[in-house]
């Protein structure tokens, strides 16, 4: 298991387009992935579940990966969020 906390800083948080990009990134990963945002725990392989967490700009989330390639996949996901998921920061 690997986990890390990160603050989402792209302008619209994890709403439709960036959430879709993040889900597409997660979908082929063989490990289990959980996003913790406040009291909510969601599977980001589902864009609807990810959007239901209501993650806006400035929200701290925890990404938890368990299973095959957990450490490597965690880093990929952290890098994607740091990169703004194609949206950048504002």
Order of alpha helices (4+ residues) and beta strands (2+ residues): beta-alpha-beta-beta-alpha-beta-alpha
